[in-house]
Each structure stands twice: as structure tokens, then as C-alpha cells.
Amino acid sequence: MISRMETLRDQPWQKEWITPGTFAGMPRNLSGRSYNGGNSFFLLLDSTMKGYKTPVYLTFNQVKAQDASVLKGEKAFPVTYWDITIKDKNGKSIKLEDFEKLSKEEQKECNVRSFLKSYNVFNIDQTNFREVHPDKYEALCKGFGKRDLRDEHGMYVNQEIDRMISKQEWICPINAKEISKNAYYSPAENVVVVPKKSQFNTGDTPERVYENGMSFYSTLLHEMTHSTVPVLKREVGKVFGDPKYAKEELVAELSSSLVGSSLGFSSKITDNSAAYLNAWISTLRKEPKFLLSVMSDVNKASKFIMEKIDIQRMKLGNDPLLVTSSKQTGLSMDDPLMYKGSYIYRDKYDQHSLKGFFNGKPLGTRPLPLDRGRMFESLKDTHEKDVFLMMEVKKHFSAGINKIIAESNKNQSIEAESRPKLTR
């Protein structure tokens, strides 16, 4: 990360956090599960800087399970995640599912601690998967294909964000007006202000005009990230130069870059944020854990924004970003019918909970944040509700779903091996 910041600082022109690659979409594993915001950003950075065709990653054992192997000399990339240990009042360890069955009073008596863990992954291009499964590999590449979307002036255009602006369906008003020379979020008025898209059109070639369209959306996403501060309750500084203000700028920069890359366009560092590059580099050298705090906020902000964008995508008849298909398995993870029976309900404490099912098999129950429960209740369209349920079940029960898919694939393999072999 320090190396990337030094590159941005030393370039005489505006440089992208994540260099535009040949793909669009969220980094994910082979089964279709997307990584979280912090890991997504660094896996995108890894994919684009090393020229991989897709941001698809596998563990060493997952590579072996595909009858493939890691290429000689290739090095793994670390993926981090949080885990928890729970002990009751007597110091006895208990499982999460048992903890969730306890009453609120009993849960308060437990000692719950979180800790950071990691595991290593390889990009699919670091393996011989392409040679072993050429059809699957080409299908993966096709699924991450970028589309050349231009408006009548030749600028990049994003339909879902445009719809969000025209319908004013963001968490606060978005005011795109010609009289504004700057882009900003006003906490006092709770409004995002950006110049009109046409004001970004200063290119002298078709390609520059196209990229200027991307600049409009990346600038807008930067300010939209700032507008999530009161909702996600981030602590920010009051004035330019304040360390907390500098951190918030980095959160907005990386969130904009992550969301933009997932949508298929690049995000260049803003002049305002470029002024903090030396401070960020210095802070990271002295206190590397600073990045953990930053990426935690990036994860929450980018996920929040993409969930809102997914609602726009569904209303436009497009597939959501946070739900992906799994063509290589016997079960489709993006088919709402696979989640039939799942539902969201309020318990006696007026809290929202999710009951999950996949392929007719129960996955369990999980509590839902208040905002997610309310968002579900606000949806009127049946299809939108089905897709929302699918997103939530996939997010909260990914381990259970992967287990069901693995069992299904195992049974299919056994069935295939038991069939009579045709002979000439």
C-alpha cells in the first residue's frame, strides 16, 4: 500500500488507485462468494497490478480439488478475516449457534472476544486451471467482461447511478448543478453537491472524453462515501489537516475506487486527497495497524453503497453486484428459487431476524441489523424482495451454502462413477 501511495505521489499526472484492467466485478472465490471490502480492494490491486484476467482466487486446497496445481514460483496473497471466541460465565467455550440461542441476559454474562485471522489464496491465473478446465476458465472471463457504455457525448455512462440521481434515492439529496465548481458533501445541509457531468468533459480525444465520464462518477462516489458518516457513525475531523479528516479522505478515496472498479470504471485520486499522500505514507510506516482501521471503514462504506446500487440494478432489470452465479457447480447460487422458504421476521423484542434455506435445506437463523430489516419491509416488488432475501441469505450463511453445494457435487461425482461405462 505504501508502494502504491509513493507511485501516486511521484507521478506528474493524476493516477488511478487501481489501474483499469480487462475485467469488471467484485473479487470472489471459485464458488462465487465475494470477498469483503478490505480484502476486495487489495485483491483488485493485486489483480490489476499483476495483469490477471479475472479477480478469482482459490486456496491451495481448492486448487487441488479442481485437479489443478499452482504454477512454479508463484506466491500466495493473504486474505484476512475476523473470528470470535465465546466463553460462558464459567469459562467454558461455546459455539456461536449456541450463543445465539441464549437470552440477552445470558449473552451479557458471556465473554466474547474477536481476533484477526488470515489464510492464503492464489489468483486463478497463478495456476494451470486454464489448461485443465478451458471451458470453465473462458466462462469466468466472460462473466467479468467490461462493457463500453457511452452517452450521446461519448462519455462513460452508468445507468444505475444516473437512476439514483434522477429518482433521488440516495440517503441524502444529490445536487448536480452547473453553478458548482467543486464537489463536496455538506454535513450541515446533509446534501451531496457535484458539478454537472458535462463540466467534466474536457477531453480532446474520444478516449479522454470517455474517461472524463468516469471521473464524474468516481468524484460522486467519493462524496457519497462522505455522506455515509452519520449513518455508519464514523468519527471525522472538523478542518482540513486534522488527522481524522485525513483518515476520512482515505476512506472516501478507497471506497470510491473499490465501488468504481466493481462497476467497471477507474477512479483517479482527487487533488484534495493527493495533499495527504505524504501524511498517509508516514502514518503507515509508523503505525501499520492504521490501515486495519481504514479498511474496516472502507468495507462498511463500500458495502453500504453497493447495496443501494444493487437496488437500482434490480429496478433496471439487471443482476445485483453482491450476488454472483456459480456456473461451475450443480446448484445455481443466483437463482431465487434456491432460497425458497427463507424469510425475515420480527421477534418479540421487535428485532429483525433472518431464517435461511438453500435448496430446501434449513441454514439456521441470524439476527439482522435494523436498517436491513427496514429496507426489506420498504420493498414492494415481489422480485426485489426475493433477490434481497437471496442476498442476505448468501451473505449470512455462506459456509452452510458452500457445504450443501460441496455435498451436491460429491453426490453427483459418486452417481457419475456408478453409471455403467459405454464400451465399443
Phi, psi and chi 1 to 4 in degrees:
 res  aa     phi    psi   chi1   chi2   chi3   chi4
   1 MET       -  -40.0 -171.0   62.3 -176.4      -
   2 ILE   -62.1  -42.1  -69.9  172.9      -      -
   3 SER   -59.5  -41.6  174.4      -      -      -
   4 ARG   -65.8  -41.1 -169.1   59.9  177.5  168.5
   5 MET   -64.2  -38.0  -72.2 -179.6  175.8      -
   6 GLU   -66.4  -36.7  -71.2  175.2  -22.8      -
   7 THR   -64.1  -43.8  -59.9      -      -      -
   8 LEU   -62.8  -40.5  -68.1  168.7      -      -
   9 ARG   -68.5  -37.8 -179.2 -165.8   61.3 -171.6
  10 ASP   -87.8   -9.4  -63.0  -22.5      -      -
  11 GLN   -79.1  137.3  -66.4  -72.0   -9.7      -
  12 PRO   -79.4    2.5   29.7  -35.3      -      -
  13 TRP  -133.5  167.6   60.7   83.9      -      -
  14 GLN   -65.7  130.7  -81.6 -166.2  -39.4      -
  15 LYS  -118.6  149.2 -172.4   74.8  175.0  173.8
  16 GLU   -81.5  144.6  -60.5   90.7   -7.6      -
  17 TRP   -61.2  -49.0  -76.4   96.1      -      -
  18 ILE  -115.1  115.3  -62.1  173.9      -      -
  19 THR   -62.4  131.6  -54.7      -      -      -
  20 PRO   -53.4  127.1  -23.5   33.1      -      -
  21 GLY  -106.2 -159.0      -      -      -      -
  22 THR   -99.8    7.1   59.3      -      -      -
  23 PHE  -132.5  164.6   55.2   79.9      -      -
  24 ALA  -136.8  136.4      -      -      -      -
  25 GLY   137.2  170.2      -      -      -      -
  26 MET   -81.2  140.2  -68.3  -77.7  -73.4      -
  27 PRO   -58.9  140.9  -25.5   36.1      -      -
  28 ARG  -152.5  169.7   62.2 -166.5   64.2  152.5
  29 ASN   -91.9 -179.4   64.6   16.7      -      -
  30 LEU   -66.9  -26.1 -166.7   60.0      -      -
  31 SER   -79.6   -8.9   68.1      -      -      -
  32 GLY   105.5   -2.1      -      -      -      -
  33 ARG   -79.5  127.5 -178.7  177.1   60.8   80.7
  34 SER   -78.9  148.2  -62.6      -      -      -
  35 TYR   -81.0  163.0  -67.3   94.5      -      -
  36 ASN   -78.3  174.7   63.6   37.3      -      -
  37 GLY   -53.6  -49.8      -      -      -      -
  38 GLY   -62.6  -49.7      -      -      -      -
  39 ASN   -64.6  -37.1  -70.2  -43.3      -      -
  40 SER   -58.8  -45.2  -73.4      -      -      -
  41 PHE   -60.3  -48.4  177.2   82.1      -      -
  42 PHE   -72.3  -31.1  -70.5  115.2      -      -
  43 LEU   -71.0  -35.2  -69.2  174.8      -      -
  44 LEU   -64.4  -43.0  -82.3  172.6      -      -
  45 LEU   -61.6  -42.9 -162.6   60.0      -      -
  46 ASP   -63.1  -44.9 -177.9   56.5      -      -
  47 SER   -65.0  -45.6  -66.9      -      -      -
  48 THR   -75.0  -36.2   57.9      -      -      -
  49 MET   -71.8  -25.4  -68.1  178.8   72.1      -
  50 LYS  -102.4    0.6  -65.9  177.7 -179.3  175.3
  51 GLY    74.4   26.8      -      -      -      -
  52 TYR   -71.0  150.1  -60.5  140.7      -      -
  53 LYS   -77.5  -27.6  -70.4 -165.1   69.2  174.9
  54 THR  -141.0  153.2   66.9      -      -      -
  55 PRO   -91.4   51.7   33.4  -33.0      -      -
  56 VAL  -104.0  128.5  176.2      -      -      -
  57 TYR  -126.0  150.6  -73.1   80.5      -      -
  58 LEU  -137.4  151.6  -53.6   85.8      -      -
  59 THR   -78.7  169.2   63.5      -      -      -
  60 PHE   -60.3  -42.5 -176.6   80.1      -      -
  61 ASN   -67.8  -34.4  -72.9  -23.7      -      -
  62 GLN   -67.7  -34.3  -71.8  170.6  -20.2      -
  63 VAL   -63.4  -46.5  173.9      -      -      -
  64 LYS   -62.0  -38.2  -72.0  177.7   61.4  178.9
  65 ALA   -64.1  -20.8      -      -      -      -
  66 GLN   -93.7   12.6  -66.5  -66.6  -39.0      -
  67 ASP    58.5   30.9  -64.6  -36.3      -      -
  68 ALA  -116.3  178.8      -      -      -      -
  69 SER  -144.8  155.5   58.3      -      -      -
  70 VAL   -77.7  135.9  175.9      -      -      -
  71 LEU   -66.6  148.4  -59.8  177.8      -      -
  72 LYS   -61.2  132.2 -173.7  176.1 -179.7 -179.9
  73 GLY    89.0   -7.5      -      -      -      -
  74 GLU   -76.9  142.9  -65.6  -69.1  -11.8      -
  75 LYS  -112.4  144.7  -64.8 -177.3  178.6  179.9
  76 ALA   -78.6  164.2      -      -      -      -
  77 PHE  -118.6  135.8 -164.1   92.2      -      -
  78 PRO   -81.3  137.3   30.2  -34.9      -      -
  79 VAL  -115.8  128.4  169.2      -      -      -
  80 THR  -104.1  154.0   59.6      -      -      -
  81 TYR  -157.5  160.1   66.3   99.4      -      -
  82 TRP   -98.9  139.1  -70.1   96.5      -      -
  83 ASP  -126.4  168.0 -156.5  -12.9      -      -
  84 ILE  -133.0  151.9   61.2  172.2      -      -
  85 THR  -117.7  138.3   58.6      -      -      -
  86 ILE  -126.7  128.8  -52.2  171.8      -      -
  87 LYS  -127.6  138.5  -66.4 -174.2  177.6 -179.6
  88 ASP   -76.7 -176.3   61.8   19.6      -      -
  89 LYS   -64.5  -17.3   60.4 -178.0  179.6 -179.0
  90 ASN   -95.5    3.3  -61.1  -43.2      -      -
  91 GLY    84.7    9.6      -      -      -      -
  92 LYS   -88.7  133.6 -177.8 -179.6  177.5 -179.2
  93 SER   -70.1  138.2  -63.6      -      -      -
  94 ILE  -131.2  154.3   60.1  175.4      -      -
  95 LYS   -79.5  157.5  -64.1  179.6  179.5  179.7
  96 LEU   -60.1  -42.6  177.2   60.1      -      -
  97 GLU   -64.3  -31.8   52.1  -96.2   34.1      -
  98 ASP   -74.6  -35.8  -65.1  -32.3      -      -
  99 PHE   -62.5  -39.5  173.8   77.6      -      -
 100 GLU   -69.3  -19.0  -68.4  174.6  -19.6      -
 101 LYS   -84.4  -11.8  -64.4  175.3 -176.9  176.6
 102 LEU   -74.7  157.8  -59.7  176.8      -      -
 103 SER   -73.2  165.4   66.2      -      -      -
 104 LYS   -59.4  -38.2  -75.9 -169.0  172.7 -177.6
 105 GLU   -64.6  -41.9  -69.4   70.7   24.6      -
 106 GLU   -68.5  -36.5  -68.9  173.2  -39.8      -
 107 GLN   -64.6  -35.9  -71.6 -179.3   -8.7      -
 108 LYS   -64.8  -25.8  -71.5  179.0 -179.5  178.0
 109 GLU   -81.2  -10.0  -65.6  178.2  -21.5      -
 110 CYS   -86.2  154.1  -65.4      -      -      -
 111 ASN  -101.9  108.8 -176.8   10.2      -      -
 112 VAL  -110.2  121.7 -177.5      -      -      -
 113 ARG  -127.0  138.5  -67.6 -172.0  177.2 -175.8
 114 SER  -104.2  150.9   58.5      -      -      -
 115 PHE  -149.6  152.5   57.6   97.1      -      -
 116 LEU   -88.9  133.3 -165.2   65.3      -      -
 117 LYS  -128.8  169.0  -63.3  179.1   72.0  174.4
 118 SER  -149.2  159.5   69.1      -      -      -
 119 TYR  -145.4  161.8   59.4   93.5      -      -
 120 ASN  -102.2  141.9  -66.5  -37.2      -      -
 121 VAL  -132.3  158.5  -65.6      -      -      -
 122 PHE  -120.5  140.6  -64.9   88.9      -      -
 123 ASN   -66.7  149.1 -174.7  -80.9      -      -
 124 ILE   -60.6  -25.8 -159.8  167.0      -      -
 125 ASP   -77.3   -7.6  -76.7  -11.3      -      -
 126 GLN   -89.6    5.9  -66.2  178.3  -79.4      -
 127 THR  -124.7  176.1   74.5      -      -      -
 128 ASN   -96.1   25.1   66.3  -16.6      -      -
 129 PHE   -56.7  -36.8 -176.5   90.9      -      -
 130 ARG   -60.3  -38.2 -178.6  175.1 -173.3  171.7
 131 GLU   -78.9  -35.4  -70.9   72.6   30.1      -
 132 VAL   -75.0  -40.1  176.9      -      -      -
 133 HIS  -130.3   70.1  -55.5  -71.9      -      -
 134 PRO   -59.5  -38.5   20.9  -32.6      -      -
 135 ASP   -67.6  -43.4  -67.6  -19.5      -      -
 136 LYS   -64.2  -39.4  -72.0 -176.0  179.6  180.0
 137 TYR   -64.5  -44.8 -178.4   83.8      -      -
 138 GLU   -65.5  -35.5  -70.6  -55.1  -44.1      -
 139 ALA   -65.2  -38.5      -      -      -      -
 140 LEU   -64.3  -45.5  -77.4  169.8      -      -
 141 CYS   -61.4  -41.4  -68.1      -      -      -
 142 LYS   -63.7  -37.0 -172.8  176.5 -179.6 -179.6
 143 GLY   -67.1  -21.7      -      -      -      -
 144 PHE  -103.1   13.4  -77.6   94.3      -      -
 145 GLY   -61.9  141.0      -      -      -      -
 146 LYS   -92.3  142.9  -64.9 -179.2   70.9  171.1
 147 ARG  -107.4  141.3  -67.7 -175.1  -62.3  163.6
 148 ASP   -88.4   96.4 -167.5  -27.1      -      -
 149 LEU  -107.6  115.2  -56.7  170.9      -      -
 150 ARG  -127.5  146.6  -59.1  174.6 -172.4 -105.1
 151 ASP   -88.0 -171.0   61.9   16.5      -      -
 152 GLU   -66.0  -16.2   65.4  -86.5   17.5      -
 153 HIS   -98.1   -2.2  -55.6  -67.2      -      -
 154 GLY    90.9    6.2      -      -      -      -
 155 MET   -86.0  150.3  -58.9  179.4   77.8      -
 156 TYR   -58.0  141.3  169.0   80.3      -      -
 157 VAL  -130.9  140.3   63.1      -      -      -
 158 ASN  -124.1  111.2 -174.1  -79.0      -      -
 159 GLN   -65.3  -41.0  -69.5 -178.8  -38.3      -
 160 GLU   -68.0  -39.0   47.2  -96.3   50.3      -
 161 ILE   -70.9  -38.3  -63.2 -179.5      -      -
 162 ASP   -60.7  -40.4  -75.6  -10.9      -      -
 163 ARG   -66.4  -38.9 -171.9 -174.6 -170.8  -78.2
 164 MET   -60.3  -38.7 -176.5 -178.0  -70.3      -
 165 ILE   -71.1  -48.7  -62.2  173.1      -      -
 166 SER   -64.6  -35.4   64.9      -      -      -
 167 LYS   -91.0   -5.8  -59.8  -68.5 -175.9 -179.4
 168 GLN    51.3   57.5  -73.2  -62.5  -49.8      -
 169 GLU  -111.4   21.5  -67.1 -176.8   -8.4      -
 170 TRP   -86.9  173.6  177.9 -123.8      -      -
 171 ILE   -70.1  -13.6   56.0  173.4      -      -
 172 CYS  -146.8  164.6   70.5      -      -      -
 173 PRO   -60.4  143.4  -23.2   34.1      -      -
 174 ILE  -114.5  117.0  -64.4  176.4      -      -
 175 ASN  -109.6  101.7 -168.1  -10.0      -      -
 176 ALA   -99.1  106.9      -      -      -      -
 177 LYS  -137.0  150.3   53.6 -175.1 -178.3 -178.9
 178 GLU   -71.0  -26.7  -68.1 -179.3   -1.7      -
 179 ILE   -74.0  -12.3   60.1  173.1      -      -
 180 SER   -87.4  129.2  175.2      -      -      -
 181 LYS   -96.0  -17.0  -66.9 -176.5  179.4  179.6
 182 ASN  -124.4  158.5  -59.4  -52.2      -      -
 183 ALA  -104.8  136.5      -      -      -      -
 184 TYR  -162.9  163.1   59.8   90.3      -      -
 185 TYR  -113.4  127.7  165.6   65.8      -      -
 186 SER   -99.4  106.9  170.5      -      -      -
 187 PRO   -62.9  -35.9  -20.4   33.0      -      -
 188 ALA   -63.2  -42.6      -      -      -      -
 189 GLU   -96.8   -8.2  -61.2  178.2   13.0      -
 190 ASN    51.5   58.1 -168.3   31.2      -      -
 191 VAL  -143.3  142.4   61.1      -      -      -
 192 VAL   -97.5  128.2  168.2      -      -      -
 193 VAL  -119.8  128.5  177.6      -      -      -
 194 VAL  -138.1  150.9  -71.2      -      -      -
 195 PRO   -63.1  158.5  -21.0   33.1      -      -
 196 LYS   -61.7  152.8  -84.3 -169.3  173.3  -65.2
 197 LYS   -57.2  -36.5 -175.5  178.3  175.4 -177.8
 198 SER   -62.0  -26.4   58.0      -      -      -
 199 GLN   -70.6  -17.3  -69.4  178.1 -101.1      -
 200 PHE   -84.4  -11.5  -74.9   79.2      -      -
 201 ASN   -81.5   83.0 -169.0    3.5      -      -
 202 THR  -117.3   12.8   58.7      -      -      -
 203 GLY   -76.1  151.0      -      -      -      -
 204 ASP  -109.8    2.4   52.0    4.9      -      -
 205 THR  -134.7  156.6   65.8      -      -      -
 206 PRO   -54.0  -38.1  -27.6   36.3      -      -
 207 GLU   -69.3  -39.0 -167.4   53.6   39.8      -
 208 ARG   -67.4  -38.7  -73.3  -64.9  -58.0  150.3
 209 VAL   -61.9  -43.5  170.1      -      -      -
 210 TYR   -60.2  -46.3 -174.2   64.4      -      -
 211 GLU   -66.2  -31.5  -68.4  176.6   -3.8      -
 212 ASN   -64.8  -30.6  -74.0  -22.4      -      -
 213 GLY   -63.7  -39.7      -      -      -      -
 214 MET   -63.5  -37.5  -62.5 -179.0 -178.0      -
 215 SER   -60.7  -37.4  -64.1      -      -      -
 216 PHE   -60.9  -49.4  165.8   74.0      -      -
 217 TYR   -69.9  -37.9  -66.7  106.4      -      -
 218 SER   -67.5  -37.1   62.9      -      -      -
 219 THR   -64.5  -42.6  -59.5      -      -      -
 220 LEU   -62.2  -44.1  175.5   58.7      -      -
 221 LEU   -63.1  -35.4  -72.8  172.3      -      -
 222 HIS   -59.0  -48.4 -179.2  107.9      -      -
 223 GLU   -71.8  -33.3  -57.7  -53.6  -29.8      -
 224 MET   -62.8  -36.7  -74.1  169.3   61.6      -
 225 THR   -61.4  -44.7  -57.6      -      -      -
 226 HIS   -57.7  -36.1  -74.8  -40.9      -      -
 227 SER   -71.7  -10.5   72.8      -      -      -
 228 THR   -84.9   -4.1   65.6      -      -      -
 229 VAL   -53.7  -52.4  165.8      -      -      -
 230 PRO   -67.3  -29.5   21.7  -32.1      -      -
 231 VAL   -75.2  -44.8  178.7      -      -      -
 232 LEU   -91.1   -3.0  -58.7  178.7      -      -
 233 LYS    60.1   46.7  -64.1  178.5  171.0   53.4
 234 ARG   -81.8  147.6  -71.2 -164.2  -55.6  -82.4
 235 GLU   -92.9  124.5 -170.2  176.8    1.7      -
 236 VAL  -127.7  160.0  -61.6      -      -      -
 237 GLY   -78.3  167.0      -      -      -      -
 238 LYS   -96.0  -29.3  -58.9  -66.9 -176.2 -178.4
 239 VAL  -130.9  157.8  -64.7      -      -      -
 240 PHE   -60.7  131.7 -175.1   85.7      -      -
 241 GLY   103.2  -19.9      -      -      -      -
 242 ASP   -65.0  135.2 -174.9  -53.4      -      -
 243 PRO   -55.1  -37.6  -27.2   35.8      -      -
 244 LYS   -70.6  -31.8  -68.4  179.1 -179.5  176.7
 245 TYR   -66.4  -41.9 -170.3  105.3      -      -
 246 ALA   -62.9  -41.0      -      -      -      -
 247 LYS   -63.9  -42.8  178.5 -171.2  173.2 -175.7
 248 GLU   -62.1  -36.4  173.5   62.6   17.6      -
 249 GLU   -63.2  -39.4  -80.9  -59.3  -56.5      -
 250 LEU   -68.4  -39.6 -175.6   53.6      -      -
 251 VAL   -60.4  -44.5  170.3      -      -      -
 252 ALA   -66.3  -39.6      -      -      -      -
 253 GLU   -62.7  -50.6  -80.8  -69.3  -50.2      -
 254 LEU   -71.7  -33.7  -58.9 -171.9      -      -
 255 SER   -66.0  -43.8  -62.0      -      -      -
 256 SER   -61.4  -42.1  171.7      -      -      -
 257 SER   -65.8  -42.9  178.6      -      -      -
 258 LEU   -65.7  -47.3  175.0   56.9      -      -
 259 VAL   -65.7  -44.4  175.7      -      -      -
 260 GLY   -59.7  -45.2      -      -      -      -
 261 SER   -63.6  -37.6  -65.0      -      -      -
 262 SER   -65.8  -30.9  -61.3      -      -      -
 263 LEU   -85.6  -11.2  -69.3  169.9      -      -
 264 GLY   103.5   15.7      -      -      -      -
 265 PHE  -133.1  159.4   62.2   87.0      -      -
 266 SER   -89.7  162.7   62.9      -      -      -
 267 SER  -133.2  117.3  177.7      -      -      -
 268 LYS   -92.2  147.8  -65.9 -176.5  178.6  179.6
 269 ILE   -64.7  137.9 -171.5  168.4      -      -
 270 THR   -79.2  157.7   64.7      -      -      -
 271 ASP   -60.2  -38.7  -67.6  -25.3      -      -
 272 ASN   -62.4  -43.6 -169.5   42.3      -      -
 273 SER   -74.8  -32.0  -67.2      -      -      -
 274 ALA   -58.7  -28.5      -      -      -      -
 275 ALA   -66.7  -17.6      -      -      -      -
 276 TYR   -97.8   -1.9  -75.5  107.5      -      -
 277 LEU   -55.4  -46.5  -79.9  166.9      -      -
 278 ASN   -62.4  -39.5  -77.3  -31.7      -      -
 279 ALA   -66.4  -40.6      -      -      -      -
 280 TRP   -64.6  -43.9  -69.3  -24.3      -      -
 281 ILE   -61.3  -44.8  -67.7  170.1      -      -
 282 SER   -62.7  -43.0  176.0      -      -      -
 283 THR   -65.0  -41.7  -60.2      -      -      -
 284 LEU   -66.9  -34.3  -76.8  175.3      -      -
 285 ARG   -68.0  -40.0  -70.7 -167.2 -172.6  -78.4
 286 LYS   -80.9  -34.4  -65.4  176.3 -177.0  176.3
 287 GLU  -140.9   79.3 -168.1  179.2   -9.6      -
 288 PRO   -56.5  -29.5  -24.3   34.8      -      -
 289 LYS   -66.3  -13.3  -73.7 -173.6  177.6 -179.6
 290 PHE   -54.6  -34.9  166.9   71.3      -      -
 291 LEU   -67.2  -32.4 -162.8   56.4      -      -
 292 LEU   -60.9  -44.0  -82.8  178.6      -      -
 293 SER   -64.4  -43.0  175.3      -      -      -
 294 VAL   -61.9  -49.2  169.2      -      -      -
 295 MET   -69.9  -25.4  -62.5  -46.4  -64.5      -
 296 SER   -63.4  -43.4  174.4      -      -      -
 297 ASP   -70.9  -36.2  -72.6  -24.3      -      -
 298 VAL   -63.0  -41.8  170.2      -      -      -
 299 ASN   -58.0  -48.9 -178.0   24.8      -      -
 300 LYS   -65.9  -44.4  -65.1  172.5 -175.2  175.0
 301 ALA   -68.5  -47.4      -      -      -      -
 302 SER   -65.4  -39.2   59.9      -      -      -
 303 LYS   -64.5  -41.7 -177.9  179.2  175.3 -176.7
 304 PHE   -61.2  -46.2 -176.2   88.9      -      -
 305 ILE   -64.7  -44.4  -67.5  171.9      -      -
 306 MET   -69.3  -29.3  -74.8 -163.6  -73.3      -
 307 GLU   -65.1  -39.5  -74.6  174.2  -14.4      -
 308 LYS   -68.1  -38.9  -63.3  -68.6 -173.0 -178.3
 309 ILE   -67.0  -36.8  -71.8  175.6      -      -
 310 ASP   -60.7  -36.1  -89.8   -9.0      -      -
 311 ILE   -62.5  -40.6  -68.4  176.2      -      -
 312 GLN   -65.2  -40.8  -60.7  -59.9  -41.3      -
 313 ARG   -62.5  -41.4  -69.6  177.1   68.1   89.7
 314 MET   -65.0  -39.2  -73.2 -173.0  -72.5      -
 315 LYS   -68.1  -23.9  -70.8 -180.0  177.7  179.7
 316 LEU   -90.1   -0.7  -70.3  167.4      -      -
 317 GLY    84.4   17.4      -      -      -      -
 318 ASN  -104.3  159.7  -60.5  -36.9      -      -
 319 ASP   -71.4  142.4  -67.0  -28.5      -      -
 320 PRO   -70.9  154.2   23.9  -32.5      -      -
 321 LEU   -72.2  -35.1  -72.2  168.9      -      -
 322 LEU   -85.5    2.4  -62.9  179.5      -      -
 323 VAL  -123.2  122.2  177.4      -      -      -
 324 THR  -121.0  157.7   56.1      -      -      -
 325 SER   -86.6  162.4   62.1      -      -      -
 326 SER  -132.2   74.2 -174.8      -      -      -
 327 LYS   -63.3  -25.9  -54.8  -67.8 -173.9 -175.7
 328 GLN   -82.7   -1.9   63.5  -82.9    7.7      -
 329 THR  -108.4  166.4   66.4      -      -      -
 330 GLY   -73.7  -17.9      -      -      -      -
 331 LEU  -114.1  137.5  -55.2  176.5      -      -
 332 SER   -90.4  120.9  175.0      -      -      -
 333 MET   -81.1   -9.0  -64.7  177.1   71.7      -
 334 ASP  -111.7   20.9   61.9   -9.4      -      -
 335 ASP  -101.4  112.5 -177.5   -3.3      -      -
 336 PRO   -54.2  -26.7  -26.0   35.3      -      -
 337 LEU   -64.7  -26.7  -69.9  175.8      -      -
 338 MET   -67.9  -17.0  -62.9  -56.8  -62.8      -
 339 TYR  -107.4   15.1  -59.9   82.8      -      -
 340 LYS   -56.8  134.6 -172.4  176.2 -180.0 -179.5
 341 GLY   102.9  -17.6      -      -      -      -
 342 SER   -71.5  146.1  -58.7      -      -      -
 343 TYR  -157.4  160.2   58.2   93.1      -      -
 344 ILE  -114.8  134.3  -67.2  172.8      -      -
 345 TYR  -142.2  165.5   66.0   96.1      -      -
 346 ARG  -103.1  134.2  -67.3 -166.1 -171.8 -154.7
 347 ASP   -88.7 -173.4   59.9   21.8      -      -
 348 LYS   -68.0  -16.0   60.4 -177.8  179.3  179.8
 349 TYR   -93.2    8.7  -58.9  106.2      -      -
 350 ASP    65.7   28.7 -155.1   32.8      -      -
 351 GLN  -103.4  146.1  -67.9 -176.5  -31.6      -
 352 HIS   -83.1  139.0  -68.4   91.9      -      -
 353 SER  -134.5  153.7  -65.6      -      -      -
 354 LEU  -115.9  125.4  169.4   68.1      -      -
 355 LYS  -103.2  119.3 -176.9   75.7  173.4  179.0
 356 GLY  -107.5  142.8      -      -      -      -
 357 PHE  -135.4  147.3  -73.4   84.7      -      -
 358 PHE  -142.9  123.9 -177.0   75.0      -      -
 359 ASN    55.4   36.9 -163.3   31.2      -      -
 360 GLY    81.6   -0.5      -      -      -      -
 361 LYS  -106.3  134.1  -62.3 -179.5  179.7  179.0
 362 PRO   -69.3  140.8   26.0  -34.3      -      -
 363 LEU  -108.2  -17.1  -63.2  167.1      -      -
 364 GLY   117.9 -167.9      -      -      -      -
 365 THR  -127.4  139.5  -55.5      -      -      -
 366 ARG  -134.4  141.6  -67.5  -75.4 -172.3  -85.5
 367 PRO   -71.6  147.3   24.8  -33.4      -      -
 368 LEU  -114.2  144.7  -82.5 -176.6      -      -
 369 PRO   -60.5  151.5  -22.8   33.7      -      -
 370 LEU   -57.6  -41.4 -179.9   61.7      -      -
 371 ASP   -66.1  -33.7   63.5  -43.1      -      -
 372 ARG   -71.6  -39.3  -59.1  -60.0  -67.7  160.6
 373 GLY   -64.1  -41.9      -      -      -      -
 374 ARG   -68.2  -36.8  -73.8  178.6  174.0  173.5
 375 MET   -62.7  -41.4 -176.9 -179.8  -68.1      -
 376 PHE   -62.7  -44.0  175.2   75.0      -      -
 377 GLU   -65.7  -26.1  -68.7  175.7  -14.5      -
 378 SER   -78.5  -17.1   69.3      -      -      -
 379 LEU   -74.7  133.5  -63.1  174.8      -      -
 380 LYS  -103.5  -32.9  -54.6  -59.4 -179.3 -175.6
 381 ASP   -75.5  132.0 -176.0   80.0      -      -
 382 THR   -61.2  -42.9  -57.7      -      -      -
 383 HIS   -63.0  -42.0  176.2   68.3      -      -
 384 GLU   -61.1  -40.2  -70.9  179.7   11.4      -
 385 LYS   -66.0  -39.7  -75.7 -161.4  166.8 -170.4
 386 ASP   -62.7  -44.3  -72.2  -17.1      -      -
 387 VAL   -68.3  -38.8  174.9      -      -      -
 388 PHE   -60.5  -46.9 -173.7   95.6      -      -
 389 LEU   -58.7  -42.9  -86.8  171.2      -      -
 390 MET   -59.6  -43.6  178.0  171.6   58.3      -
 391 MET   -61.8  -45.5  -68.6  166.5   59.7      -
 392 GLU   -68.0  -42.6  -67.7  -58.7  -49.5      -
 393 VAL   -64.2  -43.3  172.9      -      -      -
 394 LYS   -63.7  -37.0 -173.3  176.3  179.3 -173.7
 395 LYS   -70.8  -41.7  178.2  168.0   59.7  178.1
 396 HIS   -91.2  -18.2  -67.7  -76.2      -      -
 397 PHE  -127.5   34.0  -60.7  101.0      -      -
 398 SER   -59.5  -38.8   59.3      -      -      -
 399 ALA   -64.3  -43.2      -      -      -      -
 400 GLY   -65.7  -39.2      -      -      -      -
 401 ILE   -65.7  -45.2  -67.0  172.4      -      -
 402 ASN   -61.8  -34.4  -72.6  -26.2      -      -
 403 LYS   -66.6  -41.4 -175.1  176.8  179.5 -179.9
 404 ILE   -65.2  -42.2  -68.2  172.2      -      -
 405 ILE   -64.4  -43.6  -70.9  174.8      -      -
 406 ALA   -61.3  -41.0      -      -      -      -
 407 GLU   -65.9  -38.7 -173.6   64.9   28.1      -
 408 SER   -64.2  -44.3  173.7      -      -      -
 409 ASN   -64.1  -37.4  -70.6  -19.0      -      -
 410 LYS   -63.9  -44.3  179.1 -179.5  177.4 -178.9
 411 ASN   -64.6  -37.4  -68.8  -21.0      -      -
 412 GLN   -64.7  -38.8  -72.7  178.8    6.6      -
 413 SER   -65.6  -42.7  -62.9      -      -      -
 414 ILE   -63.3  -42.5  -66.4  173.6      -      -
 415 GLU   -63.5  -41.2 -178.7 -177.7  -13.4      -
 416 ALA   -65.3  -39.5      -      -      -      -
 417 GLU   -70.4  -26.3  -69.6  176.0    3.9      -
 418 SER   -85.1   -9.4   64.9      -      -      -
 419 ARG   -71.0  147.3  -68.3 -168.8 -169.3  112.3
 420 PRO   -61.6  136.8  -20.1   31.4      -      -
 421 LYS   -84.5  134.9  -58.1  -65.8 -171.6  -65.4
 422 LEU   -79.6  134.6  -65.3  176.8      -      -
 423 THR  -125.4  154.1   57.8      -      -      -
 424 ARG   -86.2      -  -70.6  176.9 -178.2  -95.5
